[in-house]
Amino acid sequence: MTETKNTCIEVFGKRLKELRKENGYTIESFAEVVGIAKSTLGYYENEKRLPDIEILTRIADALNVNADYLLGRTNTTAQKGKLKTVCEFTGLSDGAAEYLSQLAKNKNYEKLSIINHLFKELCEDYAFYSDGETASSVLGALFAYFDKFSGSENTWEDYVDLGDEQRKRVLSAAYRQYMLNQVTEAVERSLRDYGEYNRECW
């Protein structure tokens, strides 16, 4: 099985590029702000090199994020406060934590109950943790699906060499459909269980 890219240098390059664009910087303007050569910034964004601590600090300050986010050690860009604590404890992104916070603040218990139901299912989905292909929960099936196909190279062709290109393409498509069927079946099962739970409560 091909592993998804998630090394420190790869995460740094991806997040740096995304944040630079989100903040409206061109490569030239951001390199000037940070005080580095345009070619050096190119090395960072193309996942060829990591900056030293001093330059990392300047990059984080310019983008108004914490350095741990740039290095992939946390999913929050927050630099302090309760949001940072929540994100670091749960691993949620800023957006996810803020969304859940708003649901609780607005007393949107229906959506919160659905979210809790999905995570309860995931916790009970032992098959998901054992082989990653027979997940019975919605979240487990989605995790397995995206884990297998998060990159174009992650297909059946990585697992089996059949020596026949046409046959490989057909089996690759069939394998994708099999994994997608797992998601569909998990959604249908979860809807039934959630509906029964609500009827019992009311």
N, C-alpha and C positions, 0 to 999 in steps of 0.2 A: 504494500500500500504506500502510495506517495504521500509524504508528510506535507501539511500546509506550511507555507513559509511563516515563521513567527519569531525569528531571531531578533535580538536587540537592534542590530544594524538595519534590518529590513523594516521593522516597525518604525524606527526613527526616521528613515528615509521617506516612508509613506506618509507619516503624520506631519513631518516638516513640510512636505510639498502641499498637502491638503490645507494646512493652516496658513501657509504663505499665500495661497490663492484666495482662501476665505477672507483674509485680511487685505486683499487688493494689492499685494506686492507683486511686481515683476521680479524675475531672477536678479536683474541688474539693481533694482531699487532696494531689494532686501539685502543683497550682498553689501551694498553701500551702508545701509543702516547698521548691520552687524559688524561691519569693518573687516570683511574678508573678500577674497577674490571671487569673481563669478564662477570660475572653474572649480574652486573649492566647494562652493555651494552645490554645484552640479554633482560633485562626488558624493556629497551627503544625500542629496535627493535620489540619486541613482543607486543608493545602497552599496557604495564602494568604500565608505570610510565613516568613522564616527569622530565628532569634534572633541577637543580637549575640554576640561571642565570650565575654563574661562569663556571659551566661545559658546559652549552649551548654555551657560548662564546668560550670555548676551542674547542668544536666540530665544530662550524662554522668556526673557524680559520683553523683547521686541514683540513677541506673539501673545504676551500676557497669559501664559500658561505655566504650570510647574514643570520642572525638568523631568520628573518621574513619568509624566504623561508622554512626553516626547520619546522616552526610552522604553515605553511599554510596561512600566512597572505599576501603572494604575490606569483606569479608564476615565478618570475625571480630570478635566482641565482646571478645576477650581484650585486656588492656591491656599485657601484657609476656610475656616468656618464649618458649620454643621454639614453642608453639602459634601465637602471634601471627606469628612469622617464617614458619612453614610456610604459614599462611593467606594472608599478604600475598604470598608468593612464588607460590603456586598459584592464588589466588583462591577457594579452597574455604572453606566455612563452618566454624565451630567443630565442629559436629556431624559433618560429612563427614570432616574431618581426624582427629577423635577415633576415628571408626569405622574408618578405614583403619589408624590406629595400633594399635587393638585387634586387628585381623586380623593385622597383622605380629607383634605381641607374642604372640598365641596360636598363631602359626605356621599360620594357616588359609590355606595356600597355594592350596587349590582356589578359594576365593572371590576371592583376590587374582589368580589366573590369569584368572578370568572378567573381572574389572575391567580387567586389562591388555589382554585380548583385545578388549574393547569399545572401549578407547581406541586400540588399534592400528588397528582398523577405521575409526574416525573419522579418524585421521591419513591413511589411504589414500583417504578418501572425497572426492575432488576435486570431484565434482558438487555436493556439499553446499555447498561454498564458492563455487561459480560461480553457481548459480541458486536454491539453497535449497528446491527443490521435488522434486528427483529424487535425494535422498539414498539411498545404498545401505546405509549402516551403521545399526545400531540407534540409536545416540546421535544421529547426524545426522538420521535420520528423526523422532525424538522432538523434537529441537530445532526442526526445520522445522514440525512439527505445532503445538507449543506457541507458537511465534513467530506463527503465523497466527491461532491461536484462543485466545490468552491473555486476550483481552477479548471481551465479547459483541458489540462493534461490529466486530471483526475477522472478517468473513465475506465470502463471495463478493460480497455486496451493496456492499461498499466498492470493489470493482474494476470491476464492470460494472453499469450502469443499464439494465435491459431494458424499463423502462416497464410492467411487468406484475408486480404484487406476488406473485401465486401462482407464476408462473414463476421469479421471483427466489428464493422460498423453496425450491422444488424443486431449483434449480441450486445453491443454497447448501448444501443437505443433501448433494447429490451430490458437491460439491467437498470437503466435510468427510470423506465416506466415502472419496474418492480418496486424501486425505492419510493417513487412518487405515490404508488398505490398504498404503500405503508402509511404515508402521511394522510391520504384520503380516508382510509379505514380508521386511523386513529382519531381523526376529527369526528367521524360519524359515531364512533364508540363513545367519545367524550361527550358529545351532544346528548346522547341517550342517558349517560350516567348523570350528567348535570341536570337534565330535565327531571329525572327520577328523584334526585336529591332535593330539588326545589319543591316538588310535589309533596315530599315527606315533611319538609319544613313548614309548608303552608297548609 
